Amino acid sequence: MLQAVESHPAMLLYLNNAQSIGPNSVAGINRDRGLNENLAREILELHTLGVRTGYSQADVTNFAKVLTGWTIRQTASDPDRGGEFVFLRRAHEPGAHTVIGREYPDDGVEQGRTVLTDLARDPATARHIATKLARHFVADNPAPALIDRLAKRFVETDGDLKEVTQALVSAPEAWEPKQTKIKRPAEWLVAALRATGQKGAVQRIVGGLNLLGEPLWRPPAPKGFSDDNAAWLDGLAQRLDIANTFAQRVAEQLDPQAITETTIGPLASAETREAIGRAESKPQAVALLLMAPEFLRR
């Protein structure tokens, strides 16, 4: 997966590696263009090891040299395969390079692939991935024991994410009765549509995501949208506005009590049931359901 992601044209363009040229390569000498470290930095910081795991700025620079020549075929010169990944030897920084204490010989595209393989198998990567999975699905501050078990399974299975996911799903921490994670805007909007049986209009969904701070496919930084509850608390007032508008449009054909049982059922507190039951209208009842703590969280 790591190999596929880092050589994907979208990633090469997004993090500027398609324009990165080794300063001492043929292309670098002839065109006076240089190195771009964005992709190398994000691979180390976000995609594999994680921050503060022992790599240095020199490792970032050397890794960026390893990745020079990882670019995209030009459509003008190759209309049939334009836009695909290609390794351009004349843009690759020549020579062996040392990344995190290991020297990698200059064997073309395989130099980068070997570094990626070693990074994928590094114990720090196992712990980084385990932490991200536990934080997303279980809690903002997951139990260290859970992270340890997931990281151990990652190492044992050579990074088999299916096995790691099974370990997560079977972990007792994943089945604690208390809901700790606030649904991100996209999750909440989709849950509202599913709960009420609505297909949803793409334009409205995209507009809602923009209003709630999770614009479709447009995260504010390479690390993506935040997985912490704190990032989404300020948007709860906007969710209330959306819930009210949505309920006014669809609620008259619905049974709020039945939807409550189908969606949050045994999770619904007495206070939530009472608020929905005492609503003055169906739209108010549906809006209260969509803004109930049990519906907002997962």
Buried (B, 14 or more C-beta within 10 A) or exposed (E): EBEEEBBEBEBBBBBEBBBBBBBBBBBBEEEEBBBBBBBBBBBBBBBBBBEEBEBEEEBBBBBBBBBBBBBBBEEEEEEEEBBEBBBBBEBBBBEEBEBBEEEBEBEEBEBBBBBBEBBBBBEBBBBBBBBBBBBBBBBBEBBEEBBEBBBBBBBEBEBEBEBBBEBBEEBEBBEEEEBEBBBBBBBBBEBBBEBBEEEBEEEBBEEBBEBBBBBEEEEEEBEEBBBEBEBBEEBEEBBBEBBBEBBBEBBEEBEBEEBBEEBBEEBBEEEBBEBBEEBEEBBBBBBBBBBBBBBBBB
